[in-house]
Amino acid sequence: MKRLLDPILRHFVETGTLRVMWPDGTCTTYTGTKAGPQAGVHLKNTAAVRSLVFNPGLAFGEAYMDGLLAPQDCTLYDLLHLLMQNAMNPSGHVSEQLSAALRYVRRGWIQFNSTSRSKQNVAHHYDLGNSLYALFLDKDWQYSCAYFRTGQETLDEAQEAKKHHIAAKLKLDRPGLEVLDIGCGWGGMALTLAKDYGARVTGITLSEEQLAFARQRAQDAGLAEQVRFELQDYRHLQRKFDRIVSVGMFEHVGVGHYKTFFEKIRSCLQPDGVALLHSIGRSDEPGTTNPWMNKYIFPGGYSPALSEVFAAVQQTGLWVTDCEILRLHYAQTIAIWRERFAARRAEAVAMYDERFARMFEFYLIAAELAFRVQGHMNFQLQLSPSISAVPYTRDYMVDVERSKTGS
């Protein structure tokens, strides 16, 4: 197997230097023609080597989880940085290119997120237990990209700023507006819109754990009459709303359901209503989800290219009244999550086991690097059925945001 993987690595490493310790104790250094990161890896048995030859996108993460490979004289972050940067080279890894091509052909099935399958996918990640997320999230339990105005904010400050940045785009210009929050998480956005903007909010989720937690938060905050949370799929909505917000949920919709999603947005908005969609995206052409990420972290998940999103929107008659790209905000958010998780890693091991902790740290590092070196970003789309639902310029957004944040 070494004889098969060796030429693959010689072709793969174009940037930086990778040192490999093989199962037999020998070492090989692969140096690219371009300066870049340096890292080392110890492949501990032939099974790890074999799996990397035939399905590297899945096998590397699994081998790390199982202790069959380990960073050598570097951190896991260093190692993944080197590998993920080289994975963006046009030549790439032949096996991975073939796997990606097959995934692309099959992605309609992989992302076929029916109502029952969507609930299973959500439970896979979001019903792992609130105690896990308490290890690294901010005090408001925001599990999505924060908003760093200067880059010096704490996580709590940046997540608070994110909520007000989004609220400003919703144009909540009078109290009592009916707002729908699709994929409401642990309820932080809905509660902020109610408390700080006087909105009446309905939050929907497919996570049993998040639903119970959000309802308790509304009760504790004295907002149970103003905010309600329901276990409901967006496809089953029948009501009209003045505003719709969705943060960090669109990644779970699936390409084949984009038109349905935006048609539902339009049918549920009042004629002069405004919607704000906040999602992870990719800056390049349409692609696929890494197989390890799909299997272990977000089954059925996908970060779309903007071309895929706009193609779906334009079929529904909705206006895109504003679009903003947040480039490195999520990288910084996840970097903080990664540090906080690492500081309390022993608690994660106690809750689950060592393999789970390895899985989660691998996920956080890979997710951060996807934004730093693989073209991932966040986009915010403001949508409306009406050409005149919002003012001509963005001044109203800035004014509202500054009035709430003081900056």
VOSE-50487 format. One record per residue: x, z, y of N, C-alpha, C in turn; residue in one letter. Coordinates in steps of 0.1 Angstrom, whole numbers, padded with zeros to 4 digits, always signed. Atoms other than C-alpha are relative to their C-alpha. Layout:
BEGIN
XZYXZYXZYA/...
//
This chain:
BEGIN
+0008+0000-0012+0000+0000+0000+0009+0000+0013M/-0009+0000-0012+0029+0007+0024+0004-0015+0003K/-0004+0014-0002+0039-0030+0019-0011-0008+0007R/+0011+0006-0007+0005-0040+0032-0002+0005+0014L/+0002-0005-0013+0002-0017+0061+0011-0002+0010L/-0011+0002-0009+0037-0022+0074+0000-0012+0008D/+0001+0012-0009+0033-0058+0086-0012+0001+0009P/+0012-0002-0009-0001-0049+0100+0004+0008+0012I/-0005-0008-0012+0015-0022+0122+0010-0007+0008L/-0010+0008-0008+0043-0045+0132-0007-0010+0010R/+0007+0009-0008+0018-0069+0145-0009+0007+0010H/+0010-0007-0008-0006-0043+0159+0007+0007+0013F/-0006-0007-0011+0018-0023+0181+0007-0009+0010V/-0006+0009-0011+0024-0044+0212+0004+0008+0012E/-0003-0009-0012+0025-0015+0237+0004+0014-0005T/-0005-0013+0004+0045+0017+0233+0007+0000-0013G/-0008-0002+0013+0061+0031+0202-0008+0009-0009T/+0007-0008+0010+0045+0044+0170+0011+0003-0011L/-0009-0004+0011+0066+0064+0145-0009+0004-0012R/+0009-0003+0012+0051+0066+0109+0009+0007-0010V/-0006-0006+0012+0061+0091+0082-0009-0003-0011M/+0008+0005+0012+0050+0076+0049-0001+0012-0010W/+0002-0010+0010+0038+0096+0019+0013+0003-0008P/-0013-0003+0008+0073+0092+0002+0010+0006+0009D/-0010-0007-0009+0090+0109+0032+0008-0010+0009G/-0008+0009-0008+0105+0077+0047-0007-0002+0013T/+0005+0002-0014+0100+0069+0084+0002-0015+0005C/-0002+0013-0006+0094+0036+0102-0005+0001+0015T/+0004+0000-0014+0093+0030+0140-0004-0014+0004T/+0005+0013-0004+0072+0003+0155+0000+0000+0016Y/-0002+0000-0014+0081-0006+0191-0006-0013+0005T/+0006+0012-0005+0060-0030+0211+0009-0006+0011G/-0007+0007-0010+0072-0055+0237-0003+0006+0014T/+0004-0005-0013+0055-0036+0265+0001+0015+0000K/-0001-0014-0001+0062-0001+0277-0013+0007-0001A/+0013-0007+0001+0036+0025+0269+0002+0013-0007G/+0000-0013+0006+0027+0057+0251+0009+0001-0012P/-0008-0002+0012+0049+0071+0223-0007+0011-0008Q/+0007-0009+0009+0034+0089+0193+0005-0002-0014A/-0003+0000+0014+0039+0097+0157-0011+0004-0009G/+0011-0004+0009+0017+0100+0126+0006+0002-0014V/-0004-0003+0014+0023+0115+0091-0012-0004-0009H/+0009+0004+0010+0004+0096+0064+0003+0008-0013L/-0004-0010+0011+0002+0122+0036-0002-0005-0014K/+0001+0005+0014-0009+0102+0006-0004-0015+0000N/+0003+0015+0001-0015+0066-0006-0014-0003+0003T/+0014+0002-0002-0053+0070-0003-0002-0003+0015A/+0001+0002-0014-0049+0073+0035+0006-0013+0004A/-0006+0013-0004-0026+0043+0037-0009-0011-0004V/+0009+0011+0005-0050+0022+0016-0012-0001+0009R/+0012+0001-0008-0080+0031+0037+0003-0006+0014S/-0003+0005-0013-0062+0022+0069+0002-0015-0001L/-0002+0015+0002-0054-0013+0055-0014-0007+0000V/+0012+0007+0002-0090-0021+0047-0012+0003+0010F/+0010-0003-0010-0112-0003+0072+0005+0010+0010N/-0007-0010-0008-0091+0013+0099-0009+0007+0010P/+0009-0006-0010-0120+0019+0124-0007+0012-0005G/+0006-0012+0006-0136+0043+0100+0010+0009-0006L/-0009-0008+0009-0107+0054+0079+0009+0010+0008A/-0009-0009-0007-0085+0069+0106-0006+0013+0003F/+0007-0012-0003-0110+0094+0118-0003+0009-0013G/+0003-0007+0013-0120+0103+0082+0013+0007-0005E/-0012-0006+0005-0084+0108+0072+0005+0012+0008A/-0003-0011-0008-0078+0131+0101-0009+0012-0003Y/+0009-0010+0003-0109+0151+0093+0004+0007-0013M/-0003-0004+0013-0098+0154+0057+0015+0006-0002D/-0014-0005+0000-0062+0164+0066+0010-0009-0007G/-0008+0010+0007-0048+0132+0050+0010-0007+0010L/-0010+0004-0010-0030+0123+0082+0001+0010+0011L/-0001-0010-0011-0017+0143+0111+0009-0006+0011A/-0010+0004-0011+0000+0137+0145+0014+0006-0003P/-0014-0004+0002+0038+0139+0142+0007+0001+0013Q/-0008-0003-0013+0057+0155+0171-0007-0005+0012D/+0008+0003-0011+0028+0148+0194-0014+0006-0002C/+0014-0005+0002-0008+0157+0200-0009-0011-0005T/+0010+0010+0004-0039+0140+0186-0003-0009+0012L/+0003+0008-0011-0046+0128+0221+0011-0011+0002Y/-0010+0009-0001-0012+0112+0223-0001-0012-0010D/+0001+0010+0011-0017+0094+0190-0011-0009+0003L/+0012+0009-0002-0052+0081+0198+0002-0008+0013L/-0002+0008-0012-0041+0070+0233+0008-0012-0004H/-0008+0011+0004-0014+0048+0217-0008-0010-0008L/+0008+0009+0009-0037+0034+0190-0011-0007+0008L/+0011+0006-0006-0067+0028+0212+0004-0010+0011M/-0006+0010-0010-0046+0011+0239+0004-0013-0007Q/-0005+0012+0008-0031-0012+0213-0012-0008-0006N/+0012+0007+0006-0066-0019+0198-0006-0009+0010A/+0006+0009-0010-0075-0036+0231+0008-0013+0001M/-0008+0012+0000-0047-0062+0226-0008-0011-0007N/+0007+0012+0005-0061-0097+0219+0003-0002-0015P/-0004+0002+0014-0042-0099+0186-0007+0010-0009S/+0006-0010+0008-0054-0066+0173+0004+0002-0014G/-0002-0003+0014-0057-0056+0137-0010-0010-0007H/+0009+0010+0007-0070-0084+0114-0011+0006-0007V/+0011-0006+0007-0089-0061+0092-0011+0005+0009S/+0010-0005-0009-0106-0044+0121-0007-0011+0007E/+0007+0012-0006-0114-0078+0137-0010-0005-0009Q/+0010+0004+0009-0131-0088+0106-0012+0010-0002L/+0010-0011+0001-0149-0055+0103-0010-0001+0013S/+0008+0001-0013-0160-0058+0140-0010-0012+0000A/+0008+0012+0001-0173-0093+0134-0012+0002-0009A/+0011-0003+0010-0193-0082+0104-0010+0010+0007L/+0009-0010-0006-0207-0052+0124-0009-0007+0011R/+0007+0007-0010-0217-0076+0152-0012-0007-0006Y/+0011+0007+0007-0237-0097+0127-0011+0009-0004V/+0009-0009+0006-0253-0066+0113-0006+0010+0011R/+0003-0010-0010-0258-0047+0146-0015+0001+0002R/+0015-0001-0002-0295-0056+0148-0006+0010-0010G/+0004-0009+0010-0300-0036+0116+0006+0014+0003W/-0006-0013-0003-0275-0008+0125-0007+0007+0011I/+0007-0006-0012-0294-0003+0158-0015-0002-0001Q/+0015+0001+0001-0329-0008+0144-0005+0014+0000F/+0004-0014-0002-0341+0025+0159-0015+0001+0001N/+0015-0002+0000-0377+0028+0148-0003+0015+0004S/+0004-0014-0004-0396+0060+0158+0006+0010-0009T/-0005-0010+0010-0387+0078+0126+0015+0000-0001S/-0015+0000+0001-0351+0066+0125+0006+0006+0013R/-0005-0006-0013-0347+0075+0162+0001+0015-0001S/+0000-0015+0001-0357+0111+0155+0011+0005-0010K/-0011-0004+0009-0333+0113+0125+0013-0001+0007Q/-0013+0002-0007-0305+0099+0147+0002+0011+0010N/-0001-0011-0010-0312+0125+0174+0003+0013-0006V/-0002-0012+0007-0314+0153+0150+0015+0001-0005A/-0014+0000+0005-0280+0143+0135+0010+0006+0010H/-0010-0005-0010-0262+0151+0168-0006+0012+0008H/+0005-0009-0010-0285+0171+0191-0006+0013-0006Y/+0006-0012+0007-0299+0195+0165+0011+0008-0008D/-0010-0007+0007-0265+0208+0154+0000+0015+0003L/+0000-0014-0004-0272+0241+0171+0004+0002+0014G/-0004-0002-0014-0272+0252+0207+0013+0008+0002N/-0013-0008-0001-0243+0276+0200+0012-0009+0001S/-0012+0009+0000-0220+0246+0195+0001-0005+0014L/-0001+0006-0013-0228+0231+0229+0003+0010+0011Y/-0004-0011-0009-0225+0264+0246+0015+0002+0001A/-0015-0002-0001-0188+0263+0238+0006-0008+0011L/-0007+0009-0010-0181+0235+0263-0008-0005+0011F/+0008+0005-0011-0210+0225+0285+0000+0009+0012L/+0001-0008-0012-0216+0237+0320-0012+0009-0001D/+0011-0010+0001-0241+0264+0329-0014-0005+0000K/+0014+0006+0000-0270+0240+0333-0002-0009-0013D/+0001+0008+0012-0263+0223+0299-0002-0015+0002W/+0000+0015-0002-0257+0188+0312+0009-0007-0010Q/-0008+0006+0010-0245+0167+0283+0001-0015+0003Y/-0002+0014-0005-0238+0135+0303+0010+0000+0011S/-0011+0002-0010-0214+0121+0329-0003+0008+0013C/+0001-0008-0012-0208+0145+0358+0004-0010+0012A/-0002+0008-0012-0203+0132+0394+0011+0007+0009Y/-0011-0007-0007-0169+0140+0410+0002-0007+0013F/-0002+0006-0013-0170+0133+0447+0014-0001+0005R/-0014+0000-0004-0134+0142+0452+0010+0000-0012T/-0008-0002+0012-0121+0148+0417+0005+0014-0002G/-0005-0014+0001-0113+0184+0424-0011+0010-0003Q/+0011-0009+0002-0147+0198+0416+0001+0007-0014E/+0002-0006+0013-0154+0223+0388-0010-0008-0008T/+0011+0007+0008-0176+0211+0359-0014+0004+0005L/+0013-0004-0006-0205+0231+0373-0003-0007+0012D/+0002+0007-0012-0201+0216+0407-0003-0014-0002E/+0002+0014+0002-0198+0181+0394-0013-0003-0007A/+0013+0002+0006-0228+0184+0372-0012+0002+0010Q/+0010-0002-0010-0249+0198+0400-0001-0012+0010E/-0001+0012-0008-0237+0169+0422-0007-0012-0006A/+0005+0012+0007-0247+0144+0395-0016+0001+0001K/+0014-0001-0001-0283+0157+0395-0006-0004+0014K/+0004+0004-0014-0286+0154+0433+0002-0014+0003H/-0003+0014-0002-0270+0120+0433-0011-0008-0006H/+0011+0008+0007-0297+0108+0408-0013+0003+0008I/+0013-0003-0006-0325+0126+0426-0001-0007+0013A/+0000+0008-0013-0315+0109+0459-0005-0014-0003A/+0004+0014+0003-0320+0075+0442-0014-0001-0005K/+0014+0000+0004-0354+0085+0429-0010+0000+0012L/+0008+0000-0012-0366+0088+0465-0012+0009-0001K/+0010-0010+0002-0385+0120+0460-0004+0005+0014L/+0002-0002-0014-0398+0119+0496-0013+0008+0003D/+0011-0009-0003-0428+0141+0492-0003+0009-0012R/+0002-0009+0012-0437+0171+0470-0012-0004-0008P/+0011+0003+0009-0460+0168+0440+0001-0013-0007G/-0002+0012+0007-0447+0135+0428+0001+0002-0015L/+0000-0001+0015-0453+0130+0390+0013-0008-0005E/-0013+0006+0004-0419+0124+0374+0001+0001-0016V/-0003+0001+0014-0411+0114+0338+0015+0001-0003L/-0014+0000+0004-0378+0124+0323+0001-0004-0015D/-0002+0005+0014-0370+0103+0292+0013+0004-0006I/-0013-0005+0006-0345+0121+0270+0004+0012+0008G/-0002-0011-0010-0347+0154+0289+0011+0010-0004C/-0011-0009+0004-0320+0172+0269-0005+0014+0000G/+0004-0014+0000-0320+0209+0275-0007+0004+0013W/+0010-0002-0011-0342+0205+0306+0006+0002+0014G/-0006-0003-0013-0317+0209+0335-0004-0010+0011G/+0004+0009-0010-0326+0177+0353-0014+0002+0004M/+0014-0002-0003-0363+0183+0351-0002+0012+0008A/+0001-0013-0007-0360+0219+0363+0005-0002+0014L/-0006+0002-0013-0338+0208+0392-0010-0008+0009T/+0009+0008-0008-0363+0181+0403-0012+0008+0004L/+0011-0008-0003-0391+0206+0402+0003+0011+0010A/-0004-0011-0009-0373+0235+0419+0005-0005+0014K/-0006+0004-0013-0354+0216+0446-0007-0011+0007D/+0007+0012-0006-0377+0186+0452-0015+0001-0001Y/+0015-0002+0001-0412+0199+0444-0007-0010-0009G/+0006+0010+0009-0418+0173+0417-0007+0008-0011A/+0006-0004+0012-0441+0178+0388+0005-0009-0011R/-0008+0008+0009-0421+0168+0358-0005+0002-0015V/+0002+0000+0014-0428+0158+0322+0013-0005-0007T/-0012+0004+0007-0397+0158+0300-0004-0003-0015G/+0002+0002+0014-0397+0142+0266+0013-0001-0007I/-0012+0000+0008-0372+0145+0238-0004-0002-0015T/+0002+0001+0015-0369+0139+0200+0008+0012-0007L/-0008-0011+0006-0347+0170+0195-0008+0013+0000S/+0008-0013+0001-0365+0201+0182+0008+0011+0007E/-0008-0011-0006-0336+0224+0193-0001-0001+0015E/+0001+0001-0014-0336+0210+0228-0013+0003+0006Q/+0013-0002-0004-0373+0211+0231-0003+0015+0002L/+0003-0014+0000-0376+0248+0223+0008+0007+0012A/-0009-0005-0010-0346+0256+0246-0006-0003+0014F/+0005+0004-0013-0360+0236+0275-0013+0007+0004A/+0013-0007-0002-0395+0252+0272+0003+0014+0004R/-0003-0013-0003-0380+0286+0273+0007+0001+0014Q/-0006+0000-0014-0359+0278+0304-0011-0002+0011R/+0011+0001-0010-0390+0266+0322-0008+0012+0002A/+0007-0013+0000-0408+0298+0313+0008+0010+0008Q/-0008-0010-0006-0379+0319+0324+0002-0002+0015D/-0002+0003-0014-0376+0301+0357-0013+0000+0008A/+0013-0001-0007-0413+0305+0365-0005-0014+0003G/+0004+0014-0003-0418+0267+0364-0008-0006-0011L/+0008+0006+0011-0439+0263+0333-0012-0007+0004A/+0012+0007-0005-0469+0252+0354+0004-0014+0006E/-0004+0011-0007-0448+0226+0371+0008-0010-0009Q/-0008+0008+0009-0426+0213+0343-0005+0003-0015V/+0003-0001+0014-0436+0206+0307+0008-0009-0008R/-0009+0007+0009-0416+0194+0278-0008-0003-0013F/+0007+0004+0012-0429+0174+0249+0009-0007-0010E/-0007+0007+0011-0416+0162+0215-0007-0014-0001L/+0007+0013+0000-0424+0125+0220+0010-0012+0002Q/-0007+0012-0001-0410+0090+0216-0005-0008+0012D/+0004+0008-0012-0409+0069+0248-0010-0011-0003Y/+0009+0012+0003-0428+0041+0230-0015+0005-0001R/+0014-0004+0001-0459+0063+0227-0006+0005+0013H/+0005-0004-0013-0463+0070+0264-0011-0009+0005L/+0012+0008-0005-0496+0059+0280-0003+0003+0015Q/+0003-0004-0014-0496+0077+0314+0008-0008+0010R/-0007+0005-0011-0486+0065+0348+0008+0011+0007K/-0008-0009-0007-0459+0082+0368+0005-0006+0013F/-0005+0005-0013-0446+0080+0404+0015-0003-0001D/-0014+0001+0002-0410+0083+0392+0004+0001-0014R/-0005-0002+0013-0391+0079+0360+0015+0001+0000I/-0014-0001+0001-0356+0091+0352+0004+0001-0014V/-0006+0000+0013-0335+0087+0321+0015+0001+0001S/-0015-0003-0001-0300+0102+0318+0006+0001-0014V/-0007-0001+0013-0278+0096+0287-0009-0002-0012G/+0009+0003+0011-0307+0084+0265+0001-0015-0004M/+0001+0014+0002-0305+0046+0268+0010-0004-0011F/-0010+0003+0011-0274+0046+0245-0005+0001-0014E/+0006-0002+0013-0297+0055+0217-0012-0009-0003H/+0011+0009+0002-0323+0028+0222+0002-0011-0010V/-0002+0012+0009-0307-0001+0204-0003-0013+0006G/+0001+0012-0007-0302-0036+0216-0014-0007-0003V/+0013+0006+0003-0333-0049+0198-0012+0006+0006G/+0012-0007-0007-0355-0024+0217+0001+0000+0015H/-0002-0001-0014-0342-0030+0252-0012-0005+0008Y/+0011+0005-0007-0371-0052+0262-0012+0009-0001K/+0011-0010+0002-0396-0027+0248+0002+0012+0009T/-0003-0012-0008-0379+0001+0267-0003-0003+0015F/+0002+0003-0014-0380-0017+0301-0015-0004+0002F/+0015+0003-0002-0416-0029+0295-0007+0013+0001E/+0006-0013-0001-0425+0007+0289+0002+0007+0014K/-0003-0005-0013-0408+0017+0321-0010-0006+0010I/+0009+0007-0009-0428-0009+0340-0015+0005-0002R/+0014-0004+0002-0461+0000+0324-0004+0014+0004S/+0003-0014-0004-0457+0037+0331+0003+0003+0014C/-0003-0002-0014-0446+0033+0367-0012-0004+0009L/+0010+0005-0010-0471+0032+0396+0005-0012+0007Q/-0005+0013-0006-0470-0001+0415+0011+0001+0010P/-0011-0002-0009-0447+0014+0441+0010+0010-0005D/-0008-0010+0006-0429+0036+0417+0015-0004-0001G/-0015+0001+0000-0391+0041+0413+0005+0006-0013V/-0006-0006+0012-0371+0046+0381+0016+0000+0002A/-0015-0001+0000-0334+0056+0377+0005+0001-0014L/-0006+0000+0013-0315+0048+0345+0015+0002+0001L/-0015-0003+0000-0281+0064+0339+0004-0001-0014H/-0004+0003+0013-0263+0052+0309+0015-0003-0001S/-0013+0005+0003-0229+0046+0293-0001-0015-0002I/-0001+0015+0003-0219+0009+0293+0014-0004-0002G/-0013+0006+0002-0190-0014+0287+0002-0011+0011R/-0002+0009-0011-0173-0035+0313+0003-0014-0005S/-0003+0013+0005-0166-0064+0290-0013-0006-0007D/+0011+0007+0006-0188-0086+0268-0006+0009-0011E/+0007-0008+0010-0213-0073+0242+0009+0002-0012P/-0009-0003+0011-0197-0056+0212-0008+0008-0010G/+0005-0008+0011-0203-0030+0185+0005+0014+0002T/-0005-0014+0000-0200+0007+0180+0010+0003-0011T/-0010-0004+0010-0170+0021+0163-0006+0006-0013N/+0007-0004+0012-0180+0027+0126+0001+0015-0002P/-0001-0015+0001-0166+0063+0126-0010+0007+0009W/+0009-0006-0009-0186+0071+0157-0014-0002-0004M/+0014+0003+0004-0217+0055+0143-0003+0009-0012N/+0003-0007+0012-0214+0074+0110+0000+0015+0003K/-0001-0015-0001-0204+0109+0122-0006+0006+0013Y/+0004-0006-0012-0215+0113+0158-0013-0006+0005I/+0012+0006-0005-0241+0089+0171-0005-0012-0008F/+0005+0011+0008-0258+0069+0144-0011-0008+0008P/+0009+0008-0007-0277+0040+0158+0003-0002+0015G/-0004+0000-0014-0259+0045+0192+0008-0013+0004G/-0008+0012-0005-0244+0017+0213+0001+0001+0016Y/-0002+0001-0014-0229+0014+0248-0001-0015+0004S/+0002+0014-0002-0242-0019+0262+0008-0006+0011P/-0006+0008-0011-0226-0046+0283-0012-0002+0010A/+0010+0002-0010-0244-0050+0316-0008-0013-0002L/+0007+0013+0002-0252-0086+0307-0012+0002-0010S/+0011-0003+0009-0274-0072+0278-0011+0007+0007E/+0011-0008-0007-0292-0048+0301-0007-0008+0009V/+0007+0008-0010-0299-0072+0328-0009-0011-0006F/+0008+0010+0007-0311-0098+0303-0013+0005-0004A/+0012-0006+0004-0337-0074+0291-0009+0004+0012A/+0007-0004-0012-0347-0062+0326-0007-0012+0006V/+0006+0012-0007-0353-0097+0339-0012-0006-0008Q/+0012+0004+0007-0379-0103+0312-0012+0008+0003Q/+0011-0009-0002-0401-0075+0324-0006+0000+0014T/+0006+0000-0013-0406-0083+0361+0004+0011+0009G/-0005-0011-0008-0388-0052+0373+0011-0004+0009L/-0011+0002-0010-0366-0053+0404+0011+0010-0003W/-0011-0009+0000-0331-0039+0401+0003+0002+0015V/-0001-0003-0015-0331-0023+0436+0013+0006+0004T/-0013-0005-0003-0297-0007+0432+0007+0001-0013D/-0008-0001+0012-0268-0007+0408+0013+0007+0004C/-0013-0007-0003-0238+0017+0408+0008+0001-0013E/-0009-0002+0012-0208+0018+0384+0009+0012+0003I/-0009-0012+0000-0191+0051+0378+0011-0002-0010L/-0011+0004+0009-0157+0043+0363+0006+0011-0007R/-0007-0011+0007-0137+0074+0356-0006+0014+0000L/+0007-0013-0001-0163+0101+0362-0002+0006-0014H/+0003-0005+0013-0171+0104+0325+0013+0004-0007Y/-0013-0003+0005-0134+0104+0315+0004+0015+0004A/-0003-0014-0005-0129+0135+0337-0010+0010-0006Q/+0010-0009+0006-0161+0151+0324+0004+0004-0014T/-0003-0003+0014-0151+0148+0288+0014+0007-0001I/-0013-0007+0000-0115+0159+0296-0002+0015+0001A/+0003-0014-0001-0130+0192+0307-0007+0005-0012I/+0007-0004+0013-0153+0194+0277+0011+0002-0011W/-0010-0001+0010-0123+0188+0255+0009+0012+0001R/-0008-0012-0003-0102+0215+0271-0008+0013-0003E/+0008-0012+0002-0131+0240+0269-0003+0002-0015R/+0002+0000+0015-0138+0231+0232+0012+0005-0006F/-0013-0005+0006-0101+0236+0224+0002+0014+0002A/-0002-0014-0003-0101+0270+0240-0009+0009-0009A/+0009-0008+0009-0130+0281+0217-0001-0006-0013R/+0001+0007+0013-0122+0260+0187-0002+0009-0012R/+0002-0009+0011-0120+0290+0164-0015+0004-0002A/+0014-0003+0001-0156+0298+0172-0008-0012-0007E/+0006+0012+0007-0166+0262+0161+0003+0000-0015A/-0003-0001+0014-0147+0267+0128-0008+0011-0006V/+0008-0011+0005-0165+0300+0123-0015-0004-0002A/+0014+0005+0001-0199+0283+0129-0002-0010-0011M/+0001+0011+0009-0192+0253+0107+0012+0001-0010Y/-0013-0001+0008-0157+0247+0091+0011-0007+0007D/-0012+0007-0006-0123+0233+0098-0003-0015+0001E/+0002+0015+0000-0134+0197+0089-0009-0003+0012R/+0009+0003-0012-0163+0199+0115+0008+0001+0013F/-0008-0002-0013-0139+0212+0142+0009-0012+0002A/-0009+0012-0002-0115+0183+0135-0009-0012+0004R/+0009+0011-0004-0144+0159+0137-0004+0000+0014M/+0005-0001-0014-0156+0172+0170+0011-0002+0010F/-0011+0002-0009-0122+0173+0186+0004-0015+0000E/-0003+0015+0001-0115+0137+0174-0010-0007+0008F/+0011+0006-0008-0149+0127+0189+0003+0001+0015Y/-0002-0002-0014-0141+0142+0223+0012-0008+0005L/-0011+0007-0004-0107+0127+0225-0002-0015+0000I/+0003+0014+0001-0118+0093+0214-0010-0005+0011A/+0009+0004-0010-0147+0093+0238+0006+0000+0014A/-0007+0000-0013-0125+0103+0268+0008-0013+0001E/-0009+0012+0000-0100+0075+0259-0008-0013+0001L/+0008+0013-0001-0128+0049+0256-0002-0003+0015A/+0002+0002-0014-0133+0054+0293+0013-0002+0007F/-0013+0002-0007-0096+0055+0302+0006-0013-0003R/-0008+0011+0004-0083+0026+0282-0008-0011-0007V/+0007+0010+0008-0111+0007+0265-0013-0006+0008Q/+0010+0007-0008-0134-0004+0294-0014+0006+0000G/+0014-0007-0001-0163+0021+0290-0001+0005+0015H/+0003-0005-0013-0180+0032+0322-0015+0005-0001M/+0014-0004-0001-0213+0046+0334-0007-0009+0010N/+0007+0007-0011-0239+0026+0353-0013+0007+0003F/+0012-0005-0005-0269+0037+0373-0008-0011+0006Q/+0009+0011-0004-0298+0012+0377-0012+0007+0007L/+0013-0004-0006-0326+0019+0402-0009-0012-0002Q/+0010+0011+0004-0357-0001+0391-0013+0003+0007L/+0013-0001-0005-0391-0008+0406-0008-0012-0002S/+0009+0012+0001-0421-0031+0401-0001-0007+0013P/+0003+0005-0014-0422-0035+0439+0013-0003+0007S/-0012+0004-0008-0397-0054+0461+0002+0010+0012I/-0001-0008-0012-0405-0029+0489-0001+0015-0003S/+0002-0014+0003-0406+0004+0471+0011+0009+0006A/-0011-0008-0007-0373+0016+0487+0005-0007+0012V/-0005+0006-0012-0357+0010+0521+0010-0011-0002P/-0009+0011+0001-0335-0019+0529+0014+0004-0004Y/-0014-0005+0002-0303+0001+0528+0001+0013-0008T/-0002-0012+0007-0288+0030+0509+0000+0013+0008R/-0002-0012-0009-0288+0053+0539-0009+0012-0004D/+0009-0011+0004-0318+0073+0526+0006+0008-0011Y/-0007-0007+0012-0298+0081+0494+0010+0010+0006M/-0010-0008-0005-0269+0094+0514-0005+0012+0008V/+0006-0011-0008-0290+0115+0538-0006+0011-0009D/+0006-0010+0009-0309+0132+0510+0011+0008-0008V/-0011-0006+0008-0278+0138+0489+0008+0011+0009E/-0007-0009-0009-0260+0154+0519-0008+0012+0003R/+0008-0012-0003-0289+0176+0527-0001+0010-0011S/+0001-0009+0012-0289+0190+0492+0014+0006-0004K/-0014-0004+0004-0251+0193+0487+0008+0005+0011T/-0008-0004-0012-0239+0199+0522+0013-0007+0001G/-0012+0008-0001-0212+0172+0518-0003-0014+0003S/
//
